[in-house]
Amino acid sequence: MHPCFVGAFADRSDASRTVIDSRYTDRSHTFDSWNTTGVRARLGAWHVPLSDLLNGAAAAGLHIERTAEAGPDGVPDLFGFLGVKA
């Protein structure tokens, strides 16, 4: 599972929409977080854009068989995929 749109780059203050800013492509370690007591704020995180995740799976020789998204109010906050090595 990938926490696709939950970093500090995602403004989720309006439950009906999520606004993503330019930090989505920032791959550096950061302590920025919308949740001041969460794991990202305490330990930091490296965000991996979905394209990096999927390209890494392809580079590892995985064939993507299925994908899924989940999240409240129709806005995904998790993305997962089933990859099979041939």
C-alpha positions as CSV (number, residue, x, y, z in Angstrom):
1,M,0.0,0.0,0.0
2,H,1.1,3.5,-0.8
3,P,-0.1,6.6,1.2
4,C,-0.6,8.4,-2.1
5,F,-2.2,11.8,-1.1
6,V,-1.6,12.2,2.6
7,G,1.7,14.1,2.9
8,A,2.1,17.8,3.9
9,F,1.7,18.5,0.1
10,A,-2.0,17.5,0.4
11,D,-4.4,20.0,1.8
12,R,-7.3,17.9,3.1
13,S,-9.0,20.7,5.1
14,D,-12.1,20.5,2.9
15,A,-13.6,16.9,3.0
16,S,-15.0,17.2,-0.5
17,R,-11.7,17.8,-2.2
18,T,-7.9,17.4,-1.8
19,V,-5.5,20.0,-3.1
20,I,-2.1,18.8,-4.1
21,D,0.8,21.3,-4.3
22,S,4.2,21.2,-5.9
23,R,5.8,19.4,-2.9
24,Y,4.2,16.2,-4.3
25,T,7.3,15.6,-6.4
26,D,9.8,16.4,-3.6
27,R,11.7,13.2,-2.8
28,S,13.8,14.7,0.1
29,H,13.4,13.7,3.7
30,T,10.9,16.0,5.5
31,F,9.2,16.4,8.8
32,D,6.4,18.5,7.3
33,S,3.1,17.0,8.2
34,W,-0.6,18.0,8.5
35,N,-0.7,16.0,11.7
36,T,1.7,17.5,14.3
37,T,1.6,14.4,16.5
38,G,1.8,11.8,13.6
39,V,4.7,9.6,12.4
40,R,5.8,12.0,9.7
41,A,6.1,14.9,12.2
42,R,8.1,12.8,14.6
43,L,10.3,10.6,12.4
44,G,10.0,12.3,9.0
45,A,9.3,10.6,5.7
46,W,10.5,10.4,2.1
47,H,7.6,10.8,-0.3
48,V,7.6,8.5,-3.3
49,P,5.4,9.8,-6.2
50,L,3.1,7.1,-7.7
51,S,5.1,7.2,-10.9
52,D,8.3,6.3,-9.1
53,L,6.6,3.5,-7.3
54,L,5.1,2.0,-10.4
55,N,8.3,2.5,-12.5
56,G,10.3,0.8,-9.7
57,A,7.9,-2.2,-9.8
58,A,8.3,-2.4,-13.6
59,A,12.1,-2.1,-13.3
60,A,12.0,-5.0,-10.8
61,G,10.3,-7.2,-13.5
62,L,6.9,-7.1,-11.9
63,H,3.8,-7.3,-14.0
64,I,0.9,-5.4,-12.5
65,E,-2.2,-7.6,-12.3
66,R,-4.5,-5.4,-10.3
67,T,-4.7,-2.0,-8.6
68,A,-6.9,-0.6,-5.9
69,E,-7.6,2.8,-4.3
70,A,-9.3,3.5,-1.0
71,G,-10.2,6.6,1.0
72,P,-12.9,8.6,2.6
73,D,-15.5,10.5,0.5
74,G,-14.2,9.2,-2.8
75,V,-10.7,10.8,-2.5
76,P,-8.1,8.1,-2.2
77,D,-5.5,8.2,0.5
78,L,-4.2,4.7,-0.2
79,F,-3.1,3.0,-3.4
80,G,-2.1,-0.6,-3.7
81,F,-1.2,-3.0,-6.5
82,L,-0.6,-6.7,-7.0
83,G,2.6,-7.3,-8.9
84,V,3.7,-10.7,-10.1
85,K,7.2,-11.6,-11.2
86,A,7.2,-13.6,-14.4
